[in-house]
Amino acid sequence: MAEDEKQKSKTRKRVVLQEENTTPKASTAKPRKRKPVKNLEEQQTENKPFEAENGPETAESLVDLPDMLKQLLEHQGQAVESSKPASPRRSRKTPGRKAAPVSDAEAPESEMPEIPSILPILPLKDTVVYPMTVFPLAVGQERSIRLIEEIMQGDGPRLVGLVAQKNLEVEQAGIGDTYTIGTVATVHKLLKVPDGTIRLAVQGLEKIRIVEFVETEPYLKARVEVVQDEDNKSVEVEALMRNSISLFQRLVSLVPQIPDELLITAINVEQPRQLAYLIATSVRMELEQRQEILETASIKTKLEMLNAFLTKELEVLELGRKIQSQVQDELGKTQREYFLREQIKAIQKELGEDDPQSAEINQLRELILKSKMPTEARREAERELDRLSKLPPAAAEYGVIKTYLDWLTTLPWDKSTEAPLDILLAKKVLDEDHYDLEKIKERLLEYLSVRKLRNDRHPQPPKAEAKEAATTAVADGSAVVDGLEISSTTLNDGPLTYEDVHNFSGPREPILCLVGPPGVGKTSLGQSIARALGRKFTRMSLGGMRDEAEIRGHRRTYIGALPGRIIQAIRRAESNDPVFMLDEVDKIGMDYRGDPSSALLEVLDPEQNQDFRDHYLDVPFDLSKVMFIATANLLDPIPAPLRDRMEILQLAGYTEEEKVHIAFQHLVPKQLRAHALTEEDAEIEHMAMRRVIRDYTREAGVRSLEREIATVFRKIARRVAEGKTGKVVVTPDNLNEYLGKQRYFSDAAERTQQPGVATGLAWTEVGGDILFIEATRMPGNKQLIITGQLGDVMKESAQAALSLVRSKAKDLGIEPEFYEKSDLHIHIPAGAIPKDGPSAGITLTTALASLLTGRPVHGDVAMTGEITLRGKVLPIGGLKEKILAAHRAGIKRIILPRLNARDLDDLPEELRDELEFFLVDNIDEVLEVALEKAGQPHVGAVIEPPQNAHLVNNGASKPKAPRKSAKKTTE
């Protein structure tokens, strides 16, 4: 019965193996057409292709897949058969089938050859050959080729020990470079290749262990012993076999490179040992994993390891298949949309209609022609338009190119708004909008006059004529200079001159920089200039700007790139010649993103800005027609190269009389409109306005004054909204009801009553201010204490003042040894405010002299000037701002360096009439004017209305000038 069952089993196996391209019963997949092996990096099989280019120096490598073995065995004409008869244990193969590991069912009934105790050893790189399998190998090293040749020429069985090499970097493995567990195999076929290597077909027989190496030359030989696996059949092993076959079947369905024959063979294998080796040979595994399976003695453990590996491999493969399926779905959707769009195009073409993309392309092409952009910009636009027409609307770059073309076509390349110049009209506009500012008005009128004369006496050729001349440049001898196409009709006879080249595009626009404290009307002055020129007005604030790309824009390679704010403002203005206000040019920052002030050099340089190149546009744009006006509070923070490209116009603060004019001519009407009031609802008397200026504000400009006027009108607006009727008149007596208590006082007289206190003048970024310097004396030992958050220059001035007083102690009536037993302390109040500069020199000297002589300083005297150790008084800057501050504080007499006498001409006439100026050369003259004489009463600084002021009594009188005040609300 046992023999009958055995015979039936063999018959069943043969029937299954003879079915061509069929799937076993356990498989649900249909037969698949297998692709030839090409890229083994993408395969899930174990073996890697033999690279013939490695040459003879390459050690043993593994040739991939049974297809290669089949080609090797069936290759005609180059097979080198051994002269000895084949081993009776050689595997049988059905003609036309792919080679597969040999199973016991296919093996002949003959006995296994006897394995000698000493075998030649062939080290293998990245390869493990298992028992009961057929494997192709490639041999390239000289000693390995000699080993194979000697085996093939021997009389006995062609046996060789195959062991894996531990380190793949070792060219010729020696003792200790290989694993001790390997496989004894018999060589069946040998094929010599033209590159000098040998291809083998070997069949694994049994597992062996290397006991010791006996020879190393000419090749390795070792004493070995056969190692038997533990064949422990059980229900658990049977379950592991079935699970392994199931997992392997799923793996074969996911990996097209594994032949179906391997799955058929695995299903028909009955021995768990052979099944483990068969699957391990067929799948992709690391060398260490293969070796571990070979060395493991327990068949159960081998199957458990294979199950774990196959489960993990299937998870990876199924996830990859899922990802690939998703990608294919997306591609299918894209292809479907493409076909639908093509059908729409065909339908629209038949109907004589253009598709939306073509219509958009045609529209952009028309805009490019209408924009009249320069040649270089037009070429770039046409090139980008050609790229756009070849892209599908869904492409990521489609939107980028379209946005770029939108910017190019909407820029005002050829749009100007300047009206015909009328000098008298411009003067009238400036006088209406601004009170005083005569120097600035004069400078602007000079510029307009030059431009008018140039246009009248050297008119530019009409645009149509210039364009026609450019198109016929070759025919009529036109010239091209620095990229400008110049018609011969516009040039003088003879060679080109400097004027022909550099003046062809018209006059350069001036770069003005208005420098002054806040609230004096720098920004409003720019608006008046634009109105006088008949141009558009645009502005950009530079305060706190730290990124260079704000000026030059971002390159188109960045996501969300845009042109710089210069080009954006030009586009908003819709004109290539607007008046461009650059506010707060002295407050530009700098960090790792670049230096915006350096980027402004190209914008504000008249020799460069005609070819300004924004990073986003990457084509030149002419900024030479733009009139740039910069504003700043201070001149020193502006970088020198940038300051050198601008014409500086200083704006000082306003006197009380000027503020009154500005308030009634502009601020009051503006705030009445802002609060929905009329002149029938509210009125502010002139004396009340003067008191607002004097007691509630202390500034160079009129910004705080406007806020106080707004406060008054808000309270009146509430009264009107509550239903109260009647006109509200704000007088000096009821002003406290609207603005509260008085905020500023003139305490110069009180503070200078005691000796050791002097009044100085200082200049700050918000205008001028008065400065009290106090000195005191105490017992001590020659120590000078200086406080008040002073800079180094001011501390040095204090040291110089002390030295000067000590040197003149005898002349001033001071005890010569006063400093030997005394300490002096100089303090400047408002210690929270940093102070520095040399102009407080004479004030420091006067304070010390007043302290040591006991003579107080006149309360109505203020002074400014730098002092030397010889007592010389040197000139200072910011004189107008300082004198205005003294006037606001009620000072009547001012001591100035004689060299500053020329600056007094810049003062308003009413200021020169109200104040008394003392011009001095040395410290003796200063002390003569500043210090009180013995027995002389102290003079206080009492604020009185100016002598020439036109005060208002119930609105009876009016200001002396009918001109409108300036718009001083913002800079």
ZAMARGU-4260 file (C-alpha; in steps of 0.2 Angstrom, whole numbers, plus 5000, padded with zeros to 4 digits):
<rodrens>
0) 5000/5000/5000 | 5014/5012/5004 | 5022/5009/4987 | 5005/5012/4978 | 5003/5029/4988
5) 5021/5034/4983 | 5018/5030/4965 | 5001/5040/4965 | 5010/5054/4973 | 5024/5054/4959
10) 5011/5053/4945 | 5001/5068/4953 | 5017/5078/4953 | 5021/5075/4935 | 5004/5079/4930
15) 5005/5096/4938 | 5022/5100/4932 | 5017/5096/4914 | 5004/5110/4914 | 5010/5124/4904
20) 5007/5142/4911 | 4993/5136/4923 | 4990/5141/4940 | 4989/5129/4954 | 4972/5126/4962
25) 4977/5135/4978 | 4980/5151/4967 | 4966/5162/4961 | 4977/5172/4949 | 4977/5169/4930
30) 4993/5165/4921 | 5003/5180/4917 | 5015/5185/4904 | 5031/5187/4912 | 5043/5201/4907
35) 5061/5197/4904 | 5073/5202/4918 | 5080/5219/4915 | 5083/5230/4931 | 5086/5219/4946
40) 5086/5234/4957 | 5067/5234/4956 | 5065/5216/4957 | 5060/5207/4973 | 5070/5192/4969
45) 5086/5189/4979 | 5099/5188/4965 | 5109/5202/4957 | 5115/5201/4939 | 5133/5197/4935
50) 5142/5213/4928 | 5153/5207/4914 | 5163/5224/4915 | 5170/5219/4932 | 5182/5208/4922
55) 5192/5193/4927 | 5197/5202/4943 | 5179/5201/4950 | 5177/5187/4962 | 5162/5174/4961
60) 5146/5183/4958 | 5128/5177/4957 | 5119/5176/4940 | 5101/5180/4942 | 5085/5169/4940
65) 5082/5152/4932 | 5080/5161/4915 | 5099/5164/4915 | 5102/5146/4920 | 5091/5140/4905
70) 5101/5151/4893 | 5117/5144/4900 | 5112/5126/4899 | 5104/5127/4882 | 5118/5138/4874
75) 5124/5130/4858 | 5142/5130/4852 | 5151/5137/4867 | 5146/5124/4880 | 5162/5114/4886
80) 5157/5097/4892 | 5167/5088/4904 | 5176/5072/4897 | 5170/5063/4912 | 5152/5055/4913
85) 5140/5066/4922 | 5136/5063/4939 | 5121/5051/4941 | 5113/5064/4953 | 5112/5078/4939
90) 5095/5086/4939 | 5082/5083/4925 | 5074/5097/4916 | 5059/5097/4905 | 5062/5105/4887
95) 5055/5122/4885 | 5053/5125/4904 | 5061/5138/4914 | 5075/5131/4925 | 5070/5129/4943
100) 5078/5122/4959 | 5077/5103/4958 | 5065/5094/4970 | 5066/5076/4976 | 5052/5071/4964
105) 5063/5076/4949 | 5079/5068/4956 | 5085/5051/4950 | 5083/5036/4961 | 5103/5034/4962
110) 5112/5037/4978 | 5120/5054/4982 | 5139/5054/4979 | 5150/5051/4994 | 5157/5068/5001
115) 5175/5067/5004 | 5182/5075/5020 | 5193/5087/5011 | 5185/5098/4998 | 5191/5113/4987
120) 5182/5129/4994 | 5175/5142/4982 | 5171/5158/4992 | 5155/5167/4985 | 5152/5186/4986
125) 5134/5191/4992 | 5128/5173/4988 | 5122/5158/4998 | 5119/5142/4989 | 5107/5130/4998
130) 5106/5111/4997 | 5093/5103/4986 | 5094/5118/4973 | 5101/5122/4957 | 5111/5138/4955
135) 5120/5148/4942 | 5137/5156/4946 | 5150/5166/4938 | 5169/5164/4942 | 5181/5177/4937
140) 5196/5176/4949 | 5211/5167/4942 | 5213/5155/4957 | 5194/5151/4956 | 5195/5147/4937
145) 5209/5135/4941 | 5199/5127/4954 | 5184/5124/4943 | 5196/5117/4929 | 5204/5105/4940
150) 5187/5099/4946 | 5180/5097/4929 | 5196/5086/4924 | 5195/5075/4939 | 5189/5057/4938
155) 5178/5058/4954 | 5162/5068/4957 | 5164/5086/4953 | 5161/5092/4971 | 5166/5109/4978
160) 5162/5118/4994 | 5152/5134/4992 | 5154/5146/5007 | 5149/5164/5008 | 5162/5178/5010
165) 5159/5189/5026 | 5167/5205/5019 | 5163/5209/5001 | 5178/5221/5000 | 5191/5208/5001
170) 5196/5202/4983 | 5203/5185/4988 | 5196/5178/5003 | 5207/5168/5014 | 5206/5160/5031
175) 5194/5169/5042 | 5186/5179/5028 | 5172/5166/5025 | 5158/5159/5035 | 5161/5141/5042
180) 5144/5134/5037 | 5142/5132/5018 | 5135/5119/5005 | 5144/5106/4996 | 5138/5106/4977
185) 5141/5097/4961 | 5146/5106/4945 | 5134/5101/4931 | 5138/5113/4917 | 5152/5125/4912
190) 5152/5139/4900 | 5167/5150/4895 | 5163/5168/4891 | 5174/5179/4879 | 5178/5191/4893
195) 5188/5177/4902 | 5175/5172/4915 | 5167/5155/4917 | 5148/5152/4920 | 5143/5137/4930
200) 5127/5128/4935 | 5129/5120/4952 | 5117/5109/4962 | 5118/5110/4981 | 5119/5093/4990
205) 5121/5095/5008 | 5126/5107/5022 | 5144/5106/5028 | 5154/5114/5041 | 5173/5119/5038
210) 5183/5111/5052 | 5200/5118/5046 | 5208/5124/5031 | 5222/5113/5025 | 5228/5123/5009
215) 5227/5141/5003 | 5237/5139/4987 | 5233/5138/4973 | 5216/5139/4980 | 5207/5135/4996
220) 5205/5118/5003 | 5197/5113/5019 | 5192/5098/5030 | 5174/5098/5031 | 5160/5088/5039
225) 5142/5086/5034 | 5129/5094/5045 | 5111/5087/5046 | 5096/5098/5049 | 5083/5093/5062
230) 5069/5086/5052 | 5056/5087/5066 | 5039/5084/5057 | 5024/5090/5066 | 5007/5098/5064
235) 5015/5115/5068 | 5028/5112/5054 | 5014/5107/5042 | 5005/5123/5047 | 5020/5133/5044
240) 5023/5125/5027 | 5005/5129/5021 | 5007/5147/5027 | 5024/5149/5019 | 5016/5143/5002
245) 5001/5155/5004 | 5013/5170/5007 | 5024/5165/4993 | 5009/5163/4982 | 5004/5181/4986
250) 5022/5187/4983 | 5023/5179/4966 | 5007/5188/4961 | 5015/5205/4966 | 5032/5202/4958
255) 5031/5199/4940 | 5049/5194/4939 | 5047/5178/4949 | 5042/5164/4937 | 5026/5154/4940
260) 5035/5138/4939 | 5043/5142/4956 | 5026/5143/4963 | 5021/5126/4955 | 5037/5118/4962
265) 5034/5125/4979 | 5016/5119/4980 | 5022/5101/4975 | 5036/5100/4988 | 5032/5089/5002
270) 5048/5090/5013 | 5048/5106/5024 | 5067/5107/5023 | 5067/5108/5004 | 5052/5120/5004
275) 5062/5132/5016 | 5077/5131/5004 | 5067/5134/4989 | 5058/5149/4995 | 5074/5157/5003
280) 5082/5155/4986 | 5068/5163/4976 | 5066/5179/4986 | 5076/5194/4989 | 5085/5193/5006
285) 5101/5200/5014 | 5116/5190/5015 | 5116/5189/5034 | 5098/5183/5033 | 5102/5169/5020
290) 5117/5163/5030 | 5106/5163/5046 | 5093/5152/5038 | 5107/5140/5031 | 5115/5139/5048
295) 5099/5136/5058 | 5097/5118/5062 | 5079/5117/5066 | 5067/5116/5051 | 5053/5124/5061
300) 5064/5139/5065 | 5069/5140/5047 | 5050/5141/5042 | 5046/5153/5056 | 5060/5165/5050
305) 5054/5164/5032 | 5036/5167/5037 | 5041/5183/5046 | 5051/5189/5032 | 5038/5185/5019
310) 5025/5194/5029 | 5035/5210/5030 | 5040/5209/5012 | 5022/5208/5007 | 5017/5223/5017
315) 5030/5233/5008 | 5025/5227/4991 | 5006/5229/4994 | 5009/5247/5000 | 5020/5251/4985
320) 5007/5243/4974 | 4994/5254/4982 | 5004/5270/4979 | 5007/5265/4961 | 4988/5262/4959
325) 4985/5279/4965 | 4998/5287/4954 | 4990/5278/4939 | 4973/5284/4943 | 4979/5302/4944
330) 4988/5300/4927 | 4972/5292/4920 | 4962/5307/4926 | 4975/5319/4918 | 4974/5310/4901
335) 4955/5310/4901 | 4955/5329/4904 | 4968/5331/4890 | 4957/5321/4878 | 4942/5331/4883
340) 4951/5347/4880 | 4957/5342/4863 | 4939/5337/4859 | 4933/5354/4865 | 4946/5363/4854
345) 4941/5353/4839 | 4922/5357/4842 | 4927/5376/4844 | 4937/5375/4829 | 4923/5368/4819
350) 4911/5382/4826 | 4924/5396/4822 | 4927/5399/4840 | 4943/5401/4850 | 4946/5391/4866
355) 4948/5401/4882 | 4967/5398/4882 | 4970/5404/4864 | 4959/5419/4868 | 4969/5423/4883
360) 4985/5421/4873 | 4979/5433/4859 | 4973/5445/4872 | 4990/5446/4880 | 4999/5447/4863
365) 4988/5462/4859 | 4992/5470/4876 | 5010/5468/4872 | 5008/5478/4856 | 4998/5492/4864
370) 5010/5494/4879 | 5024/5502/4868 | 5037/5494/4879 | 5055/5495/4874 | 5063/5483/4862
375) 5072/5472/4876 | 5056/5471/4886 | 5045/5467/4871 | 5057/5453/4866 | 5056/5446/4884
380) 5037/5447/4884 | 5035/5438/4867 | 5047/5424/4873 | 5037/5421/4889 | 5021/5422/4879
385) 5027/5408/4867 | 5031/5398/4882 | 5014/5401/4889 | 5006/5396/4873 | 5014/5379/4874
390) 5009/5375/4892 | 4993/5368/4898 | 4983/5379/4910 | 4985/5366/4924 | 5004/5368/4923
395) 5011/5376/4939 | 5022/5388/4928 | 5007/5394/4918 | 5001/5405/4932 | 5018/5412/4935
400) 5021/5417/4917 | 5004/5424/4916 | 5007/5435/4931 | 5023/5441/4924 | 5015/5446/4908
405) 5002/5455/4917 | 5015/5466/4926 | 5024/5469/4910 | 5009/5474/4900 | 5001/5485/4914
410) 5016/5496/4917 | 5016/5514/4911 | 5030/5512/4898 | 5024/5527/4887 | 5011/5536/4898
415) 5015/5553/4905 | 5004/5565/4914 | 5014/5581/4915 | 5004/5596/4910 | 5011/5611/4900
420) 5022/5621/4911 | 5016/5638/4918 | 5028/5646/4929 | 5016/5659/4936 | 5002/5646/4939
425) 5015/5635/4948 | 5020/5649/4959 | 5002/5653/4964 | 4999/5635/4968 | 5014/5634/4980
430) 5010/5651/4988 | 4992/5645/4991 | 4997/5628/4999 | 5012/5634/5009 | 5016/5649/5020
435) 5034/5655/5020 | 5047/5641/5014 | 5053/5654/5002 | 5070/5645/4998 | 5061/5629/4993
440) 5048/5637/4982 | 5062/5647/4974 | 5072/5631/4970 | 5056/5622/4963 | 5052/5637/4952
445) 5070/5637/4945 | 5069/5619/4940 | 5052/5622/4932 | 5059/5637/4922 | 5074/5627/4916
450) 5063/5613/4910 | 5051/5625/4901 | 5065/5633/4892 | 5072/5617/4887 | 5056/5610/4880
455) 5052/5627/4871 | 5070/5629/4863 | 5074/5610/4860 | 5058/5601/4857 | 5059/5582/4857
460) 5054/5574/4840 | 5036/5567/4840 | 5034/5549/4846 | 5027/5543/4829 | 5042/5552/4820
465) 5055/5544/4832 | 5047/5527/4829 | 5047/5528/4810 | 5065/5534/4811 | 5070/5519/4821
470) 5062/5507/4809 | 5072/5515/4795 | 5089/5516/4804 | 5099/5506/4791 | 5092/5516/4776
475) 5094/5534/4782 | 5110/5532/4793 | 5102/5532/4810 | 5114/5528/4825 | 5112/5517/4840
480) 5121/5523/4855 | 5120/5514/4872 | 5105/5505/4867 | 5095/5521/4861 | 5089/5521/4844
485) 5092/5539/4838 | 5086/5546/4822 | 5098/5555/4811 | 5085/5570/4810 | 5087/5573/4829
490) 5106/5574/4828 | 5118/5588/4824 | 5128/5586/4808 | 5145/5577/4810 | 5150/5565/4823
495) 5140/5561/4839 | 5143/5573/4853 | 5141/5571/4872 | 5125/5581/4871 | 5118/5570/4857
500) 5120/5555/4867 | 5117/5560/4885 | 5103/5573/4883 | 5093/5564/4870 | 5080/5557/4882
505) 5077/5574/4890 | 5082/5583/4906 | 5086/5573/4921 | 5074/5575/4936 | 5081/5582/4952
510) 5082/5571/4967 | 5077/5583/4982 | 5078/5578/5000 | 5068/5588/5012 | 5076/5587/5030
515) 5067/5594/5045 | 5058/5590/5061 | 5041/5581/5061 | 5026/5591/5057 | 5034/5605/5047
520) 5025/5599/5031 | 5038/5589/5021 | 5025/5577/5013 | 5012/5590/5010 | 5025/5600/5001
525) 5028/5585/4989 | 5009/5585/4985 | 5010/5603/4981 | 5024/5600/4969 | 5014/5587/4960
530) 5000/5599/4959 | 5011/5613/4952 | 5018/5601/4939 | 5002/5593/4935 | 5008/5576/4938
535) 5002/5560/4948 | 5008/5559/4966 | 5013/5543/4974 | 5023/5539/4990 | 5032/5525/4999
540) 5038/5525/5017 | 5055/5518/5020 | 5055/5518/5039 | 5060/5501/5046 | 5063/5494/5029
545) 5077/5480/5030 | 5074/5469/5015 | 5083/5474/4999 | 5069/5465/4989 | 5057/5479/4995
550) 5066/5490/4983 | 5072/5478/4969 | 5059/5465/4970 | 5060/5446/4972 | 5067/5435/4958
555) 5053/5425/4949 | 5061/5408/4955 | 5053/5411/4972 | 5036/5407/4977 | 5024/5422/4978
560) 5038/5433/4970 | 5033/5451/4966 | 5041/5467/4959 | 5049/5479/4972 | 5038/5493/4979
565) 5046/5506/4967 | 5038/5497/4952 | 5022/5494/4961 | 5020/5512/4965 | 5024/5517/4947
570) 5010/5505/4941 | 4998/5512/4954 | 5002/5529/4948 | 4998/5524/4930 | 5012/5536/4924
575) 5030/5535/4920 | 5034/5553/4927 | 5025/5554/4944 | 5031/5564/4959 | 5037/5550/4970
580) 5039/5554/4989 | 5051/5543/4998 | 5047/5546/5017 | 5059/5543/5031 | 5074/5540/5021
585) 5085/5542/5037 | 5076/5527/5045 | 5081/5513/5033 | 5087/5497/5042 | 5099/5484/5037
590) 5101/5465/5041 | 5105/5448/5034 | 5092/5451/5020 | 5102/5465/5012 | 5105/5484/5013
595) 5090/5494/5006 | 5099/5510/5006 | 5112/5503/4994 | 5098/5497/4983 | 5091/5515/4983
600) 5108/5521/4975 | 5103/5514/4958 | 5085/5522/4960 | 5091/5539/4965 | 5106/5541/4954
605) 5101/5551/4938 | 5115/5542/4928 | 5109/5525/4932 | 5090/5525/4935 | 5086/5527/4917
610) 5090/5508/4916 | 5083/5502/4933 | 5082/5483/4932 | 5069/5476/4945 | 5074/5458/4950
615) 5056/5452/4946 | 5054/5461/4929 | 5073/5458/4924 | 5071/5471/4910 | 5076/5489/4911
620) 5063/5502/4916 | 5066/5521/4914 | 5065/5530/4931 | 5074/5546/4924 | 5057/5554/4921
625) 5051/5552/4939 | 5054/5566/4951 | 5060/5558/4967 | 5058/5568/4984 | 5065/5561/4999
630) 5061/5566/5017 | 5071/5564/5033 | 5071/5571/5051 | 5090/5570/5052 | 5104/5571/5039
635) 5117/5561/5048 | 5109/5544/5048 | 5108/5545/5029 | 5122/5535/5021 | 5135/5546/5013
640) 5134/5538/4995 | 5115/5540/4996 | 5116/5558/5003 | 5128/5563/4989 | 5115/5559/4975
645) 5102/5570/4983 | 5100/5589/4984 | 5097/5594/5002 | 5084/5606/5007 | 5082/5611/5025
650) 5065/5614/5033 | 5066/5622/5051 | 5052/5624/5063 | 5039/5638/5063 | 5037/5653/5073
655) 5022/5657/5083 | 5016/5670/5070 | 5018/5657/5057 | 5009/5644/5067 | 4994/5656/5069
660) 4993/5658/5050 | 4994/5640/5047 | 4981/5636/5060 | 4968/5648/5054 | 4971/5646/5035
665) 4971/5627/5035 | 4970/5618/5051 | 4954/5625/5058 | 4944/5623/5041 | 4951/5605/5039
670) 4945/5601/5057 | 4928/5609/5055 | 4925/5598/5040 | 4932/5583/5049 | 4919/5585/5064
675) 4904/5590/5053 | 4904/5608/5060 | 4903/5625/5051 | 4909/5642/5055 | 4891/5645/5063
680) 4894/5632/5076 | 4912/5636/5082 | 4925/5649/5082 | 4942/5650/5090 | 4949/5668/5094
685) 4966/5672/5089 | 4972/5675/5107 | 4965/5658/5112 | 4975/5650/5097 | 4991/5659/5103
690) 4988/5652/5120 | 4985/5634/5113 | 5002/5636/5104 | 5011/5643/5119 | 5004/5634/5134
695) 4998/5617/5126 | 5011/5613/5113 | 5030/5615/5111 | 5035/5608/5095 | 5044/5613/5079
700) 5029/5609/5067 | 5010/5610/5069 | 5006/5591/5072 | 5002/5593/5090 | 4993/5610/5087
705) 4981/5601/5075 | 4977/5587/5088 | 4973/5601/5101 | 4962/5610/5088 | 4953/5593/5085
710) 4951/5591/5104 | 4942/5607/5105 | 4930/5604/5090 | 4926/5586/5097 | 4919/5594/5113
715) 4909/5607/5103 | 4903/5593/5091 | 4896/5583/5107 | 4887/5599/5113 | 4879/5601/5096
720) 4874/5583/5095 | 4866/5584/5112 | 4854/5597/5105 | 4862/5613/5112 | 4861/5628/5100
725) 4871/5644/5098 | 4888/5647/5092 | 4903/5642/5103 | 4917/5655/5104 | 4933/5648/5112
730) 4942/5662/5121 | 4958/5662/5132 | 4947/5662/5147 | 4937/5647/5143 | 4951/5637/5134
735) 4954/5627/5150 | 4936/5619/5148 | 4941/5611/5132 | 4960/5607/5134 | 4962/5606/5153
740) 4976/5613/5163 | 4991/5622/5155 | 5004/5610/5151 | 5020/5620/5147 | 5027/5634/5158
745) 5042/5646/5155 | 5053/5643/5171 | 5069/5650/5164 | 5068/5665/5176 | 5065/5655/5191
750) 5078/5642/5187 | 5092/5654/5185 | 5089/5665/5200 | 5102/5655/5210 | 5120/5655/5204
755) 5127/5640/5195 | 5112/5638/5182 | 5113/5643/5164 | 5101/5641/5149 | 5108/5633/5134
760) 5101/5629/5117 | 5100/5611/5109 | 5095/5604/5093 | 5086/5587/5092 | 5077/5577/5078
765) 5061/5585/5083 | 5067/5603/5082 | 5076/5614/5094 | 5075/5614/5113 | 5081/5624/5128
770) 5094/5616/5140 | 5097/5620/5158 | 5114/5616/5165 | 5116/5616/5184 | 5133/5616/5194
775) 5135/5615/5212 | 5150/5614/5224 | 5154/5604/5239 | 5169/5600/5251 | 5180/5587/5243
780) 5196/5583/5234 | 5197/5589/5216 | 5183/5579/5209 | 5172/5583/5194 | 5155/5574/5193
785) 5145/5575/5177 | 5128/5567/5176 | 5113/5568/5164 | 5116/5554/5152 | 5129/5564/5142
790) 5140/5558/5127 | 5158/5558/5127 | 5159/5575/5117 | 5149/5584/5130 | 5159/5577/5144
795) 5175/5583/5136 | 5167/5600/5134 | 5163/5600/5153 | 5182/5596/5157 | 5187/5610/5145
800) 5175/5622/5154 | 5182/5618/5171 | 5200/5620/5165 | 5196/5637/5157 | 5187/5643/5173
805) 5202/5638/5183 | 5214/5647/5171 | 5204/5663/5173 | 5200/5662/5191 | 5211/5677/5195
810) 5202/5688/5182 | 5185/5682/5188 | 5188/5686/5206 | 5188/5667/5211 | 5200/5660/5224
815) 5214/5652/5215 | 5214/5637/5226 | 5195/5634/5226 | 5197/5617/5218 | 5210/5610/5230
820) 5197/5607/5244 | 5181/5606/5233 | 5171/5594/5222 | 5161/5601/5208 | 5145/5592/5201
825) 5138/5597/5184 | 5121/5590/5180 | 5109/5593/5165 | 5091/5588/5169 | 5080/5577/5159
830) 5092/5563/5162 | 5082/5550/5152 | 5086/5559/5136 | 5103/5556/5128 | 5113/5572/5125
835) 5129/5575/5116 | 5138/5588/5105 | 5150/5602/5108 | 5138/5617/5107 | 5135/5618/5125
840) 5153/5623/5129 | 5150/5641/5133 | 5134/5636/5143 | 5145/5624/5154 | 5158/5638/5156
845) 5145/5651/5161 | 5137/5639/5174 | 5153/5636/5182 | 5158/5654/5182 | 5141/5659/5190
850) 5143/5646/5203 | 5161/5651/5208 | 5158/5670/5207 | 5141/5670/5215 | 5133/5680/5201
855) 5117/5673/5194 | 5114/5672/5175 | 5101/5683/5168 | 5084/5674/5166 | 5081/5680/5149
860) 5097/5675/5141 | 5101/5659/5132 | 5117/5654/5123 | 5125/5642/5112 | 5143/5639/5105
865) 5158/5628/5107 | 5172/5633/5118 | 5191/5630/5117 | 5204/5630/5131 | 5210/5647/5126
870) 5192/5654/5128 | 5188/5655/5109 | 5170/5653/5104 | 5168/5642/5089 | 5152/5642/5077
875) 5138/5628/5079 | 5125/5621/5068 | 5106/5620/5068 | 5105/5639/5073 | 5087/5642/5066
880) 5080/5628/5076 | 5088/5633/5092 | 5083/5651/5090 | 5065/5645/5087 | 5066/5635/5103
885) 5072/5650/5113 | 5058/5661/5106 | 5045/5648/5111 | 5052/5647/5129 | 5051/5666/5131
890) 5070/5670/5129 | 5073/5688/5124 | 5092/5688/5122 | 5103/5675/5114 | 5122/5674/5114
895) 5129/5667/5098 | 5147/5664/5090 | 5151/5679/5079 | 5155/5666/5064 | 5136/5662/5065
900) 5131/5680/5060 | 5128/5674/5042 | 5115/5662/5048 | 5104/5676/5055 | 5098/5680/5037
905) 5088/5664/5037 | 5077/5669/5052 | 5060/5676/5049 | 5059/5695/5050 | 5048/5695/5065
910) 5060/5684/5075 | 5074/5696/5071 | 5064/5710/5077 | 5058/5702/5094 | 5075/5695/5099
915) 5091/5703/5104 | 5107/5694/5098 | 5124/5696/5105 | 5139/5690/5094 | 5154/5685/5104
920) 5172/5679/5100 | 5178/5674/5117 | 5172/5668/5134 | 5175/5685/5142 | 5162/5693/5131
925) 5150/5679/5135 | 5152/5681/5154 | 5150/5700/5152 | 5133/5698/5144 | 5127/5683/5154
930) 5131/5686/5172 | 5122/5699/5183 | 5132/5713/5190 | 5133/5714/5209 | 5118/5723/5216
935) 5109/5721/5199 | 5091/5714/5200 | 5087/5697/5192 | 5079/5698/5175 | 5066/5685/5172
940) 5060/5678/5155 | 5042/5684/5154 | 5032/5679/5139 | 5023/5693/5131 | 5014/5695/5114
945) 5026/5700/5100 | 5026/5718/5097 | 5021/5716/5078 | 5008/5702/5082 | 4991/5707/5076
950) 4980/5701/5090 | 4962/5698/5088 | 4948/5706/5099 | 4932/5697/5096 | 4937/5694/5078
955) 4939/5713/5074 | 4956/5712/5066 | 4964/5699/5054 | 4981/5692/5050 | 4993/5704/5040
960) 4995/5692/5026 | 4981/5684/5016 | 4991/5669/5010 | 4985/5652/5014 | 4995/5642/5027
965) 5004/5626/5023 | 4997/5608/5025 | 5007/5604/5040 | 4998/5589/5047 | 5010/5576/5041
970) 5028/5576/5035
</rodrens>
